[in-house]
Amino acid sequence: MGLPVRAERYVVGVGMSSSATRDEVCALLNESLLREHIDLCEVEAVATHERFVGDARLAALGLPVLGFSAVRLAGVNVPSPSGEVHISTGTPSVAEAAALLASTTGSAGVTLVMHKQRSAHVTVAIARRAGTDE
């Protein structure tokens, strides 16, 4: 009998404009997961701005969607803040901040494994859940 295998767990942060399509969201998510060698079954949730909870474009991913207010998102220190995003959403980051917030379980060790990647209307970032092995 071998050692138990512990699958890593990830949260995908998604930011998007009103012009984003379901296909664009799915395409960027799939490209990002492929680039990072992450299987969709390892993703626990999608995290985003609270205004996108219940949005059909994210529901199409088939994952739980967690939403955070602009105030909570703005309180997260991220590597790639954006002035343009801050003007339109009230926070300098949606994808990276949401991924980091949703990955925090009260313990240290949250890792942003993929900084934000952008398409024309969608931004995706990926964080590893706290407490999972490196």
C-alpha positions in Angstrom: 0.0 0.0 0.0 1.5 3.4 -1.0 1.4 6.7 0.7 -1.8 8.7 0.4 -1.8 11.3 -2.3 -3.0 14.7 -1.3 -4.3 16.7 -4.2 -3.6 20.3 -4.2 -6.6 22.7 -4.1 -6.8 26.0 -5.9 -9.1 29.0 -6.2 -9.4 30.9 -9.4 -9.9 34.6 -9.2 -11.9 36.2 -12.0 -12.4 39.8 -13.0 -14.4 40.8 -16.1 -16.0 43.7 -17.8 -19.6 43.8 -19.0 -18.3 43.0 -22.5 -16.9 39.6 -21.5 -18.6 36.6 -22.9 -19.1 33.2 -21.4 -16.8 31.7 -24.0 -14.1 34.3 -23.3 -14.2 33.5 -19.5 -14.1 29.7 -20.1 -11.3 30.0 -22.7 -9.0 32.1 -20.4 -9.7 29.9 -17.5 -8.9 26.7 -19.5 -5.7 28.3 -21.0 -4.5 29.4 -17.5 -5.1 26.0 -15.9 -3.3 24.2 -18.8 -0.4 26.6 -18.5 -0.1 25.9 -14.8 -0.7 22.1 -15.2 -3.7 22.3 -12.9 -6.7 20.0 -13.5 -10.2 21.6 -13.3 -11.0 19.0 -10.6 -8.3 20.6 -8.4 -10.2 23.9 -8.4 -12.5 24.4 -5.4 -14.1 27.7 -6.3 -14.1 30.8 -8.4 -13.7 34.1 -6.5 -14.7 37.5 -7.8 -16.3 40.8 -7.0 -19.6 40.4 -5.2 -21.5 41.9 -8.2 -20.7 38.8 -10.3 -22.1 36.2 -7.9 -24.9 34.5 -9.8 -23.6 35.8 -13.1 -24.3 33.2 -15.9 -20.8 33.7 -17.3 -19.3 32.3 -14.1 -22.0 29.8 -13.4 -21.2 28.2 -16.7 -17.9 27.1 -15.1 -19.7 24.6 -12.9 -17.9 25.7 -9.7 -19.0 27.5 -6.6 -18.7 31.3 -6.9 -17.5 33.3 -4.0 -17.9 37.1 -4.0 -16.2 39.8 -2.1 -16.9 43.5 -1.7 -14.7 46.1 -3.2 -13.7 47.2 0.3 -12.4 43.7 1.2 -10.7 43.3 -2.2 -9.0 46.6 -1.8 -7.5 45.5 1.5 -5.5 42.8 -0.1 -1.9 43.5 -1.1 -1.4 42.2 -4.6 1.6 42.1 -6.9 -0.2 43.6 -9.9 -2.7 46.4 -8.9 -4.4 48.4 -11.7 -5.5 52.0 -11.6 -7.9 51.3 -14.4 -9.6 48.5 -12.4 -9.7 50.7 -9.3 -11.6 53.4 -11.2 -14.2 51.0 -12.6 -14.6 48.7 -9.5 -13.4 50.6 -6.5 -10.5 48.2 -5.9 -7.1 48.0 -7.6 -7.5 44.2 -8.0 -10.3 41.8 -8.5 -8.8 38.5 -9.8 -5.6 38.4 -7.7 -7.3 39.8 -4.6 -10.3 37.5 -4.8 -8.2 34.4 -5.3 -6.0 35.3 -2.3 -9.0 36.1 -0.1 -10.9 33.0 -1.0 -7.7 30.9 -0.4 -7.2 32.1 3.1 -8.5 29.8 5.8 -7.1 31.7 8.8 -3.6 30.2 8.4 -0.5 31.5 6.7 0.8 30.0 3.5 -1.5 31.3 0.7 0.4 31.3 -2.5 -0.5 33.1 -5.7 0.6 30.4 -8.2 -0.3 32.5 -11.3 -0.4 36.3 -11.4 -3.2 37.8 -13.4 -3.5 36.9 -17.0 -5.7 38.9 -19.3 -7.7 38.6 -22.4 -9.7 41.5 -24.0 -12.4 41.5 -21.2 -11.4 38.9 -18.6 -8.7 38.6 -16.0 -7.8 35.4 -14.2 -5.4 34.6 -11.3 -4.9 31.4 -9.4 -4.1 30.8 -5.7 -3.2 27.7 -3.9 -5.4 27.1 -0.8 -3.7 27.6 2.6 -2.8 24.3 4.2 -2.1 22.4 1.0 1.3 21.0 0.4 3.8 22.8 -1.8 
